[in-house]
Amino acid sequence: MNISPNKFILYARKSTDVEDKQVLSIDAQLNELRAFAEREGIHVVEELIEKQSAKTPGRPVFDAMLERIEAGEAEGILAWHPDRLARNSVDGGRIIYLLDTGVIKTLKFPTFRFESDPQGKFMLNIMFGQSKYYVDSLSENTKRGLREKVRRGEYPGPAPLGYLNDYRTKRIIIDQERAPIVKDAFERYATGRETYQTMSDFFAQRGILTGNGKHLPKINVAYVLRNPIYYGHFRYAGEVHEGIHEPVISKALFDQAQAVRNGRFKWCPKRLKRTPKAFVGLLHCGECGYSVTAEVKKGHTYYRCTRKNRTHQCRQPYVREEALDAEISALLKPFSLRADWADEMLLRVKEEKKHLAQSAMQLAAQKRSEIEKISLRLQRLLDSFLDEIIDRNDYTVEKAKLMSQKKTLEEQKDAFVAGRADWLEPFQNWILTARNAGEIAMRGSPQEKKVLAQKVFGSNLVLDCKKARGSCVNPWSLLVENSSSGGMVRGAGFEPATPSV
């Protein structure tokens, strides 16, 4: 095949990488190369355009161009600069080899003079090496800059859901629109009543979808719910680092969500659909100890033993929901706290909060001391890693554990400084619940009665011969004990002073 010595393939390339920011655009390269070809009398058989980085081998347009040259369709390449052809040693070596074997007769560049002789190939090799060195140095400088950001506590990547990238400060900031949705998602999941699928639906209802408008996959939901960035830490290069960004949730809420995730049972929607009424899951059979289920017959709901014991034939009868509702109400009535008692107990709680606020600073100082100890352990851990006493895997695992403990202690310290008494809040809620127990027992819905019964009796309720019975748990047992002993007596606790009942 007779090939003209003036047949060239024009090759233009530009990627979105950092090293290409100062390079002419594709259109500018084409205009310059066409003008250069016309001045030099170069016959261009085809123009090839590629938009891909040359840092690594495997560019499809570039590989196809060399195959066409090897097939004899052309014998030269016209490009803007040698770095448009190769920024890695493999592609650069291929071009040098094809020049050595005569497959490529010559190369033409408007910005670089090349002759296909030993000196020209030597200079071309230097240009390819310089391009690779530039890319390698730029990559190392970029990594060094990211590591410096991490040391300052700045998240070095694209902002996750709930945050935005502030391109002025190069940091992440709270997304005022989506951050509350993320917080709500953690609170919902921490209740244990949600799954990844229902959380995906939750996000979709609030307009958080994938790029193509579909629901978030469960793996994306899982990534959100286990990402430490939302309580103030972040992962980078397999390690957990302390961030300076504003957290969306507390560490305590994050731990609750992780406890649910780690202890998650296998989700079974069909099983949940078979649950007919509120009292299912509340009682156990008084004869065989198995759980009580329910079924609908002739428009009424009946509760019965599941009879799953294969060694014992349970003979407990069915009981209608209305009768069981009355039984539950009768059990709950004695646990109603008198209004005057509740008011005085709430007053005592308020006084106790004031007293605890005075000692909060001492407790906060204790937490600060524990935080300092963990910080020293972290430093010793880092020294051991740098001295190659421990390997990287052990280092990252232990560091993540210590960072988590440190964050928990910091939140506890902040709670003490703010004067919070976490243990008093549940007690105050118990007083309010006990005060309303009588109203719920008399006029509450079955679901409200079930919730209250679970608080009062825990898992101690049994159904035996159509009758519900059970023993209460603390602190509800105090109401029964004080009632049977003649009234509540003032002591070291919170019981208000009242006459005997």
WOQUIBEL-V333404 format. One record per run of one state. SS is the DSSP state (~ for helix, > for strand, _ for the rest). FROM is the first residue (numbers start at 1). LEN is the number of residues. If there is no record, write none. Layout:
SS/FROM/LEN  SS/FROM/LEN
This chain:
_/1/6  >/7/7  _/14/4  ~/18/3  _/21/5  ~/26/15  _/41/2  >/43/8  _/51/9  ~/60/11  _/71/5  >/76/4  _/80/2  ~/82/4  _/86/3  ~/89/13  _/102/4  >/106/4  _/110/2  >/112/1  _/113/5  ~/118/34  _/152/11  >/163/4  _/167/4  >/171/4  _/175/4  ~/179/12  _/191/5  ~/196/10  _/206/12  ~/218/8  _/226/2  ~/228/4  _/232/1  >/233/4  _/237/2  >/239/4  _/243/8  ~/251/12  _/263/6  ~/269/5  _/274/10  >/284/2  _/286/5  >/291/7  _/298/2  >/300/6  _/306/13  >/319/2  ~/321/13  _/334/5  ~/339/48  _/387/5  ~/392/26  _/418/4  ~/422/14  _/436/1  ~/437/7  _/444/2  ~/446/12  _/458/4  >/462/3  _/465/2  >/467/3  _/470/6  ~/476/9  _/485/17
